[in-house]
Amino acid sequence: MVLAEELAKQQRSISVAEFFEKNKHLLGFDSPTRGVITTIKEAVDNALDACEEAQVLPDIYISIKKTGPEIFRIIVEDNGPGIVPAQVPFVFGKLLYGSRFHQIRQTRGQQGIGISAAVLYAQLTSGLPTVVISRTGVKEQAHKFGIQIKIETNEPDVISEQPFEWDRIHGTRVQIEFKSTMSAKKKLLEYLRYTSIVNPHARFRVELDDEAFTFERVSQEVIACPVAIQPHPHGIEFGQLKRMAAASDEKLIDFLVNGFSRVGKKTAQEMCDRAGLKVTAKVAGLSADELKNLLAAMQAVAVPAPPTSQCLSPIGEDLIRRGLDKEFQMDFVAARTRPSSVYSGHPFVVEAAIGYGGRLEAEGNATILRFANRVPLMYQQGACAITECIANVNWKSYNISQQGLPLGPVLILVHVASTNVPFTSESKDAIADIPEIEKEIVLALQDLGRELKTFLSRRDRNKLAEDRARAVCAVIPEIAAKVSEIVEKPVVDTTPIEGRLMRKLIAKKWTRDGKVTIEANNYTASDVEISVYDISADNAADADMPPAFSTEMDGQFTKVWKMAIPKQTVWRVTYTGKGGGMLDIRGIEDNKKMVVDLDV
Ligand SMILES: Nc1ncnc2c1ncn2[C@@H]1O[C@H](COP(=O)(O)OP(=O)(O)OP(=O)(O)O)[C@@H](O)[C@H]1O
């Protein structure tokens, strides 16, 4: 046909760079304002991944400055391992070039597109090359590059390269300039704030025009870098198996044992038998039909779930609470890290937290914080499985009002960590509906809901008792006056009685999750003993006193303290622990007890 010939003349291949130049939205560059956030996100993700690989505490500097009409200069600098000069042009000037695509472990970056997409966006909007400075060690010379991407071939275009005097010993600095507006300032700060919550070991210094912010780290511990595992036989597809087989010179049994996670000799033998193949057969020589049989057998034989302890890096309940405490002042926070689980052979862990009260907005929808592999998901909330799971929980049964999503001063955080987070698109904004993941999210949220309900009912009970005591205290002086009139005696001083009534209640003041703050106002004893008893131990022994008395003391719950403190009008003990227990406060002089139940 003539038309077919005509069409044939027009047919040609398209470079990846050309494709993404036209489809910027797929990578999160759908608007100039969003471009700023996406660029910073990509550079910060890389910086955090690199620091994790180098086992250093991340110290990340971010600067955003207006340099011309609608032109913004973004700088992100890290103290990671740096990039060897020969690789710099490819990392920044070639899409789909990276170190993590083939590794099965939890990382922020996966595709090898992120930062080069920002370089592409910059050259498209401002025409300016991206400037990269990198240094890999004290003995190495830093190099400075000017880089763009050759769109037609998706190859790096090195505009300039020269040695550079840099006082940093190791690290990378990226400078990208593009057309934008800064109307996304609030969202940007929100992104950084959320990033610092799930990366409590990182410090972020930010300069935004003339304002400076620091998001300080709350943990000094370097997090272990996740270790890559082999693919799991239940998580592999035909094409991948075919490729692996073609590249192998092993016998079938060795190929299965060495190439796949959790496959031992016995399991491999069972797979071969089921597929009707000899264990000694050369895997590269298998036909397509034989490979299909092998794949079916691999998926039919029971294989333990892939190991998760090293390939995943969950944040942990304590650090999630500390991260949230730092950024949101709430009355209650609880966190859960669920046991690890698997979907289609990919290991994952769900973590969640709930916060209530304090400075959270009392009106409107709850604050929802979604994370995947320690990266905040800032867009497409409605399309994300996390949001769907939150809406599917019956919050009313936990005394939280709800209209789809929960309402009121509630914060919900969900973190999905996996070797392969199932995003709905390359811009990595939303998580797809995977039943196994959804089940874990809902279980974590229900568990936290129950904990929140306990807190809310206790708070309401205490409030009721306090209101009653206040009402009684209000009439005591009047009763005393009346009684003195009747018995014709001077009016007695009723303040100690009122004090005792109120004191007991003040001691029951609750603060944030995991902590109870006891404030005793106008306590009359000169010394006070504080004992924290584990509810499970009837005769809890005295434990070592903390070296120096501090009005703020932290401890594990099983500890018991007994100490004397000097008389103070107001004193405060902050107790951090988990589980239930009793806190017993006793004034030595009048031997009056104030007992506070702990249920933290
Ligand atoms: N600051 C950095 N320090 C060290 N290495 C880096 C840094 N930035 C990027 N890299 C290297 O460059 C590669 C490509 O980065 P890029 O952002 O394009 O993709 P990615 O992070 O691997 O994946 P994704 O597209 O999912 O973000 C990374 O895999 C990493 O090896």
The ligand as a Gaussian input file, in Angstrom:
#p B3LYP/6-31G(d) Opt

LIG

0 1
 N       24.737000      13.303000      45.370000
 C       25.144000      12.132000      44.871000
 N       26.197000      11.487000      45.437000
 C       26.600000      10.280000      44.946000
 N       26.029000       9.640000      43.900000
 C       24.995000      10.232000      43.282000
 C       24.499000      11.509000      43.731000
 N       23.472000      11.858000      42.928000
 C       23.324000      10.846000      42.048000
 N       24.215000       9.863000      42.250000
 C       24.366000       8.621000      41.448000
 O       23.719000       8.844000      40.223000
 C       22.735000       7.854000      39.930000
 C       21.591000       8.474000      39.148000
 O       20.825000       9.372000      39.920000
 P       19.336000       9.690000      39.500000
 O       18.760000      10.688000      40.421000
 O       19.304000      10.043000      38.050000
 O       18.580000       8.287000      39.652000
 P       18.261000       7.403000      40.931000
 O       18.336000       8.213000      42.160000
 O       19.139000       6.164000      40.881000
 O       16.761000       6.928000      40.624000
 P       15.383000       7.772000      40.511000
 O       15.200000       8.098000      39.076000
 O       14.367000       6.792000      40.991000
 O       15.531000       8.979000      41.381000
 C       22.346000       7.294000      41.294000
 O       21.867000       5.982000      41.177000
 C       23.682000       7.401000      42.052000
 O       24.477000       6.278000      41.784000

